[in-house]
């Protein structure tokens, strides 16, 4: 299932990567579900001569509702949600499909490769295990931070139906909340080989919300939602750890923005970091960043006066 919104320039690469592994229409549904795009993804889909289905929302419903439309329209036993600007590598379906030979496995994911607008590799997800198989203590790990991106994950449709759809209270962090909920209800299989391509676009939804600090607010909301599925004995500890991880990442991001002289985005990240966690590590790094920012401001003021 391929959710799309204004990503038609990448859609052919996405669909080609799927069709290269196509077992046939009797075994796999391939359908794009478009959230009222302005760039005509239907024209791309029509070029495949009917093999790829297409459904267009009558109006823009938002990315979470469009994801849930993908789940509602899916017919297969296994569901792979592949955003229209992402892609997969050879043997994705064959390799992940083997995980579901175990009836107790409800979801499987592989490592992913982050790519930029032009398809250049920028990072590879870290190993979660030394070999393919069911992950131990996965709920505790995924509850502390987002470790999976959507193109890497396949879930049994029956499990999605039992859990309900993606939660719109999570904003642009809806996948993290879902993968944590999945981990709380089933065994999860991990594939070591990086077989998914996750595109980080310069003008993507998440990039805009990063600058304003909204993304950090959404992550805090996910932490609160995740508490509901965590074991009672671990709930407070994992919540504190998750908030610390989010805050430390926000401080790092603030440093990067300030280094780019984007002071508004840097301040937004720093404010959100301190709202998220007041752990000693967060306070220490925030103070260091404050000193750096102060020195830079002093240099700017001195230069203006001299000029």
N, C-alpha and C positions, 0 to 999 in steps of 0.2 A: 504494500500500500504506500503510495507516493504522495504525501501532502505537498502542495506547491503554493507559493505566493511570490509573484514577481521574481522568479528565478528561471525563466524560460531559457536564458542563455546557457544554463548548465544542465538543462533537463535531458538533452540528448545523451550527454556523457553518462548521466545517471541511468537512463533506461537502457542504453547500450550495455552497460556493465551487468545489468540484470539479464538481458536477453542473450548474452553470451553464455549464460548458464541455464537457459530456459529448458525445462524438462517437457514442456508442452502445455497447452491450455487445459488439458484434462487433469493436470497435476498442480498447476500454479496459476492463480489469479494475479494479474498485474493491472493495477488501476491507479491513475492519478486523480487526486481529489483537490480541486483548486479553490482557493479562498478568494474568489473574485479578483483575480490578477488583472493588471492592465497591460501585460506584455504577451498575451496570446499563447499560453502553453498548449492550448487545444490544437493549434497548427502543428506543433511538434509531435503531439500524440497521434494525430491523424496520419502522419507520414509512415506509421508502422502498420498500416493496412488492416486495422481492426484488432491486432493482437493485444494492444494496450487499451484498456477501458478509460473513460474520462467522465468525471462528474464535476460540475461547476456549482459552487454555492451561488444562490441568487443575490446575495450581498456579502460583504466582508463580515465574517463571524469571529475573527480572531484565531490565533494559531492554536490555542488549546481546544476550542470547539471544533476546529478543522481536524485536529488529531483524533478527537473522539468520533468524528464522522468517518474517518478511515477505519477505526475499529468496528463501528456499527455496520459498515458496508463490506467488511471482510467476510469471506466464506470458508477460508481454509482452516485446517486444524492448527497450523502454525502461522503466526503473524509477524512479518518483518516490516516495520515502519521505516521507510527510507526517504528522507527529505529530498526534494527535487534538486537541491544543489550538492548533495552528497553522492557517494558511489561505493561500489564494492569491488573487491579484487577476485581473481579466479579462484574457484573452489569454495567460495563462501558458503553456499547452500549445502554442498556436499559435506563439508567439514562440520558445520554447525548442526546439520541434520542428524548426524550420528549421535549427538548428545541425547536426542529424544528417544533413542532406543531404550533408555532407562525410563520407565513410566513414572518414576518419582521426580524426574527433572521437569520443572515447569518453565524454565528459561535458560537460555545459553547466550553467551556473548564472547566476542573475540577482542583482542587488542585492536586499537584503531590508529590510523595515521592522520595527523592534522595536516591540512593543505590550505593554501591561500587562494585568493581569487583566480590566480593563473594556474592552479594545480600543482604548485611546487610544495614538496614536503617541508614542513616546519617543525614537526615533533612526532615522536612515537610514544604511545601510552606505555607506562611501565608494566613489567611483568607482575601478575597477581599470583602466579604459581610457576613451578619449574616444568610442569607438564600439563597436558589437557586433562580435565576431570572436574568433579564437583569440588567447589571451594568450601573450605572449612572456615567458620567464624565470619562468613561473608556479610551477614547482617551488621555486625559490629563495625566492619570496615566501611561499608557503603553508607552507614548512618553518619559517619564522621565527615565524609566529603564525597563530592561527585567524582566517580572513578570510571564511569562508562558514558559513552556518547551514543545517541539513538541509532545511528546506522550499524552499530556493532551488535545490537541486541535483537534476539528472536524470542517470542513468548508464545506459549500455548494460548489459543483463543479462549479456551475454557477458563483459563486462569484470569485473563482480562475480564471475562464476563462475570466471574466471581468477585473480582476486586472492584469493579466499576471502572470508569474512564479516568483520564488524566484530570487532575484537580486544578481548576482555574484560580484557586487561591494562591497557587505557587508561582504565578506569573511566568517569567521566562526560565524558571528553574523547575518546571513541571516534570521533566524527565527524572531528575534526581529523586523527587518525592515518589514517583512511580517505581523506580528501581529499588528503593528502600522497602516499599510496600510489597513488591514482588519477593524480595529476599526474606521478608518476614513470614511468607506463606508457602515457600517451596524451596527445593534444592536447586541451586544455580550452577551451571556448568561453564567453565572457562576454557577458551581456546587460546593457546599461546601465540600462534601466528597472527600477525596484524593483517586482517582481511577486509577491513572497512576503512573508507576514506571520509573524514569529517572535515567539511570546509568551514573555515572561519573567514567570513567576508568582512571587508572594511566597513560596510554600511549595514551590517546585519542587525537584527532586533537586539541581540545581546550587547553588541558594541555600543549602541546608543544608550542603553540602560546602564552600562558600565560608567559612562561619563557622568551621569547624574547621580549615581549611587543607588538607583532604584534596584539594580541587580542584587546588591547586598541586602536590601530590605526583603527581596523575594527569597533569598537564601535563609534569612532569619525566619521567615514564615514557614519554609520547608522544615527547618529544625523543629519548630513547634508542632507541625503536623506529624513529623516522624516520631515524636515522643509517644504517640498513640499506639504505635506498633512495636515499641521496644520493650524488652523484659523489664519489669518493675525494678529489679535489683540493679540494673545497669542504666536506667533511664537518665538519672541526673548526671552521672559521670559522662555518658556519651553526649548528652546535650551540651555540657560545659566544653568538652573537647571539640565538638563540631563548631560551636560559636568561636572558640579560640582560633581554629583553623581558618574560618571565614575572615576573622578580623586580621590575622597575620597576612593573609592574601590581599586584603584591602590595603594594608599599609604598603606592601610591595607595589601594588598598583598605583598608589598615591605617589610613591617615589618615582615611578616611571613617568607619570603624568607631569610631575613637577620638573623632571629632567627635560621634558618636551616643552616646558614653559606654559603648560596648560594648568594654570593655577586653580581655576574654578573646579575642574575635574579632580585635581589633587586634593583640594580641600574637602570636596564631597566624599571622596574615598576615606579620608582621614576621619571625618566626622562619623561616618558609618562604622568604621572600625571600632571607635571608642564607644559607640552605642551598642555594639555587638558583644564585646568582651572587655573586661578590665583586668584581665590576667596580667601578672607581672611581665611576661614576655611581650604582650601587646603594648603595655604602657611604656616599657623600655624602648621598643622600636619606634613607637609614635613620638616619644620625646626626642630621639635621635633625629627623626625626620623633621621635627619642628625646628631643631637647631640648624639643620641644613637649609631649610626653607627660609629661616630668619637671616642667615648669612647671605643667601642669594638676593633677598629683598634689599638688604643693606648695600650690596654691590650695585644693584640697579639704581637705588636712590643716589648713591655717590656718583655714578656715571651721569645721571640726569643733571645733577647740580654742576658737575664739571662741564657738561655740554652747554 
